[in-house]
Amino acid sequence: MFSKIFPPIHAEGYKFLVIAGFITIILLSFSSFLGAIGLLLTIWVYYFFRDPERVIIEDDNYLVSPADGEVIKVEEVDGPKEVGLENKRFKKISIFMNVFDCHVNRTPCSGKVEQILYKPGKFFNASLDKASEDNERNYYKIKDNSGNDIIVVQIAGLIARRIVCETNNDQNLNQGDRIGMIRFGSRADVFYENYEPLVKVGQKTISGETLIARK
């Protein structure tokens, strides 16, 4: 019960928590009202960087959500040219993470990381279509246990200014493993083949738990 109310936080969050706490102390020295605002800021920072444990299905017949958030796109598209898949057709699910969602990202499937590619870019609102091509982003090309290409793309948003990658090339992943996070408000795209979508636009997702596609 305690861990649900006060979940552990991602390592990226500690320095921001210290900064927010320091600001709160300074504001409190001016007035209790400003101190209360600082305290709310500190609480928000804590919950933004929360990294709760998730219950993973561990079933190769399904893809799980890479992110907490809201489904904003379910469509069929060409694969991302950045990883050489522009001549293949994929289904794509896009999930928008607002500043109140958990921002730790997880792999939708078990498999091997074949390629990681960082692409610098702009910082448009991550819910816009052009964010997929113009914004700063990080690609993970994963070969699942059936030989399918699964691509997860972390896309920085209007406020986000850093994509954190915690995965290496040639690394073997289990479904639901953490692959990284994005600071502060962003989006995750999943390109996949030979699965059928299980989610629709407007649906809320939980990283590592929500089933987004099945064979």
N, C-alpha and C positions, 0 to 999 in steps of 0.2 A: 504493500500500500504506500509506504514511504517513497519508494522508487518511482511510483506513478505520479506523485505530487511533486517530487524533487528528483527528476531524472538526471543521470550523469550528463555532463556537457562535453562537447567536442574540444579537443586540445586547442583549436583555433580561438576558442571563446575566452580563455583565461585572461589574456592581456586586455581584452575589451571589458571584461568584468572588473578588473582592477582599475582601469581608466574610469569606468562609470562610477565605481565606488568612490574614487578620489574626487571626482566632480561633485558627487552628492555631498561629501564632507565640506567642500568649499561652499556650495550653495547653502548648506545648512548653517554656515557661519553668518550668512547674510539674513536669512529668515527661514522659519519653519515651512512656509509655503513653497519656497524654492527648493528646500530640502526634500519635501514630499515629491516634487516633480523629479528631482534627481533619483529618488528611491524608485519611482515608477520606471524611469529609464533603466536603472540597474536591473530591475526585475525583468523588463523586456529583453535586455541583452542576455540574461541568463536563459530565458526560455527560447530565444532565437537560436542559441547554440546548443540546445538540448539534443541529446543523442540517445534516445531510449532504445532498449532491446526490442526486437520484433520477432514474431512467430512466423517462421518461414515454412512454406509448404513442402519444399524440397522435392518437387515433381517436375521431371523434364517435359511433361506434356503441357506445361503452363509457363507463361511469362508473368513475372510479378512487377509491380510498379517500381520504377527507379526513384520515385520522388513522392513526397507528400504534396498535395495541391489539388488543382481542378483541371480536368480534361478540357482542353480548348480546341483540339483538332483530332479527328480520326479520318484518315484519308489514304489514298494510294498515290504514290509519287515515284519519281526516279530516285535512285540511291544517291547519297552525297558524293559529289565529285571529288571532294577533298581526300577521300580514302579510296578513290578509283572505282566507285560503284555506280557511276552515272548512267551506265548502260543496262542496269538491272532495275526491275520494278520491285518496290517494297511497299508494304503498308507502314503507315507512320502514326504514332500517337504522341501528341504534345501535351505536356502537363505544366501548368503555370503555378509557381510557388510565390505566394505573397509574403510580406514581411512577418507574418505570424505563423507561417508553416515551419515545420522542421526542415532544415536545408541539407541534411546528410543524405547523400545519394547512394543507391545500392544497385548491384547488377541484377537484371531481370532473369538471368538464367545461369546455370553452371556452364563452364567452358574455359577456353584459353584466350587470353588477350593477345591478339595478333598485331595490333597497332594502336598507338596513342598519338594523337596529333593535336597540338595546341594551335589555335588560329587567333591572332590579335584582331581587334575590331572595335566597333563603336558600342554605345550603351543606350540604344533605344529601349522603350518599354518592351519587356520580354513577351508580352501578350500579342504584339504585332507580328504579322506575317514576315516582314522584312528582317526581324530579329534573327531568324534562322540562317540568314545569309550574310547579314551585316555586322551582327554583334560579336564581341569576344566570345569564343567558345572552345570547347575541348571535346575531341572525338575519341570514343573507345570502340574499336572494332573487335568484337568477340565472336569466336567460332564455338557454337554450342555443341553439346555432346552428340547431336545428330548431323553435324556438319553444316548447319545453317549459319549465315551471317546475321549477327545481331549488332546493331550500332546504337550506342547511347551517346547523346550529345548534351553536354552541359552548356547552357547559354546564359551569359551574364545579362543582367537587366538594367533598368534605368538607374537603380541605386547601387547594384552590385558592382564591386570593383576588384574582385579577386576570385578566380576559380582555383580550388584546391584539389589537386590530384593525389590520390593515395594508392595508386595502382602502378604496376610496372609492365612493360612489354614481356610477353611470354609467361606471364603469371597465370596460374590456374586458379579459377574462382569457383566457389560454391554459390548456388542461387541465394541471393539476398545479402551477399558480402558487401561491406562498405567499399565504395570506390572513390569517394571524395565528397566535397561539399562546395557550395557557392555562397558568398556573402553579398549582399543583403537583398533578396527579392530577385527571382530569376525563373528559369524554365529548363525542362528536360525533354528532349525529343528521343523517341525510340523508333528505329527503323528495323523491320523484321520481315522474314519470309517464311512461308509454310505454316503460319499460325493464323487463326481467325480472331478478330477483336472481340472482347467481352465487355468493353466499356463504351460509353457514349459521351458526347459533349455535355458539359455541365456536371458530370459525376465527380465526386471527391475521391481521392486516392490516398492510400497509406503506403509509404515506401516499404518494400519487402513483404507486404501482406496482401494488398489488393491484387487480384488476378486480372490482368489486362488482356490476355490473349491465350488461346489454347490450340493444340494441333487438331 
